Amino acid sequence: MNTVLKERNLPAGLTIQIVQGDITAESVDAIVNAANEHLQHGGGVAWAISKKGGPTIQKESEEWIQQHGPVPHSHPAWTSGGHLPAKYVIHAVGPVWGDGNEDKILSEAVAGSLRVADELKCSTVAMPAISTGIFGFPKERAAKIIFSAIENYFENNSSNIQVVKLVLFEQSTVDVFVDTWADKS
């Protein structure tokens, strides 16, 4: 079962939560998948989403790639949620640590995910700690960038999104995000 650990309300009417648990169990309009540019969901969060959501997600991902080509960092792809409780899966391509320009790319991936959620008219979104798993992005640095990118998006855009949940699975990731959250207060 997922547990809300922290919650903050921003002036624009947005609620941001840190949730410990399984992103595939979230009953939200959209979940964000930490994807690769070819939408091959073979490891990490992507594998868990594809496995639990069923073959529809991978099939729709392959169709997306055939139509649009590799997914850019700034404009994620999206598919249905398959068998997931979420209606959509937004496939955000975060940076691989060591490839260069990682901070900017992570910020673009977060903002792009929120923009796609708005295009899909979502009011609730769940997002993982993009790029902190197999892509190797340092967790503390990622937490600061993700929080900042979310706040900047809502300060600079009109949005229908009401709740953004950062859903974190591993205890070490949860600890870093909670500590970073406390430092921002």
N, C-alpha and C positions, 0 to 999 in steps of 0.2 A: 504494500500500500504506500502511496506517495504522501509525503508529509511536507507542509509549508513550514519552512524554518524562519523566514524573514519576509516582511512585506513593507512596502513603502508606496505612498500615494504621491504622485507628482502633481504640480499645479494644473496641468492640462486635463486632469481627470483620469489619468493613466495609473494603474496599479502594477507595480513590478514585484514579483515574488521570487524567492529562492526556494526551490522545492527539491527535496532529496527523494529519488526514486527512479522509476522506469518511464522514460518519455513516451514509450509506446502505449502506456496505460492512461495517458492524459486525455480527458474528454474536452478537447478544445477544437476550435475551427480548423487550425493548422498546427502541425508540428514541423520544426525545421530539422532537416537531415544534414549532418556534416558529410558532404559528398565529395567525390572527385569529379573532375571536369567531364569525364565520360560516363558518369552515372552508373558505374559498375559497383554494386552494393555488396562487396565481398568481405568487409571487415568493420569492426567497431560499431558505432551507432548505426551506420548505414546498413550493416548486415542485420542488426537486431530489428530495425524498422522493416526491412524487406522480408525477413523471415516471418515476423508476426503479422505484417500486412498482407502477405500472400504474393503470388506470382504477378498479380496485376501491376504492382508498383514497379517491378523490374521491366515488365513488358511496356508500360507507359513511358518509362525512362528511356528505353531503347528507341521508342517512336519519337520521343523528344529530340534525341541526339540525331536521328535520321533527318528530322525536319529542320533543326536549328544549328546543329554542330555542337562542338564542345561548349560547356556552360561557363560563361565569364564570372569572375568574382562579384562584379557589381550588379548583375541581374540573374538571380537564381532561376532555375527551372522549377516546375511544379507538376505534381501528379495527383491523382485521387489518393485517398488514404487506404484504399483496398479494404481489408478486414479490420483496420484500426478504428478506434472510436473517433479519431480526428477525420474531418472531411477531406483535408488536403495534406500533402507532404510537400514542403518547400525545400528544394535541394540546393543548399548553399555551399559554394566551393570556397573554403577558407585557404589560407596560405600554408605551405609546407615550410617548417622552420629551416632557415638556412638558404632559402631560394632568393631572398632579398625583398625589401619593401613590405615585410610581413605585417607591420602595424597598420599601414594604410589598407592593405588587402583585407585584413580581418575586419576593420571598421567598415569597409565597403560591403563585405559579405553580410554583416549584421544589418546595416541600413538597407541593403538590397532585399534581404529577407522580409523586413518590415514593409518595404514598398510593395513587394509582391503580395503580402498579406492584405494590404490595403486595396490593391487591385482586385483581389479575390473577395473583397468586402468582409474580411474576417474581423471579429471583435475580440477573439482570444487566440493567443499564440504561445506555444511552448518551444523553447530553444535549448539546445545543449551547449556545452562549452566548446564551441567550434574550434577545431584545429589543435586542441590540447591532448588528443589521444595519439593515434598513429602518425599524425602530421607533426608532432613534437613541439608545438608552441608552448613556451613556459606558462604555467597556469596563472601565476600572479599577474604577469604582464597582460595575459589574455583577459583576465577578469576586469582589470582597469579599463582596457579598450572596449570590451563588450558593454560594460555599464555606461561608459562615456558615449559610445555610439548609439545606444538606446535613447539616452537623454537628449543627445543632439538631434536625433531623428524627430522626436516629438516636439522639440523647441522650434524646429524649422519646417515642419510639415503639418498640414491639416490631416487628421487621421481618425478613422472609426475604431481603431484598436483600443480596447479598454483594459485588457490584462495581458501582460507579458510575463511568462513563467520561465525562469532559468531552471531547467530540470537537470539535476546532476546525479550521477549514479555512484561514482567512487567516493569513498569517504575523504580521501586526500583532496579531491577536487572541491567537494563540499566545504571542507575546512578553509581552503584558500579563498573561495568566493565569499564565504561568511566573514572572514577576517578583512578582506578587501572592502566589503560592504560597510563594515563597522568603521573602517578608516575614512570612508566618504561622508559619514554622518557629522 
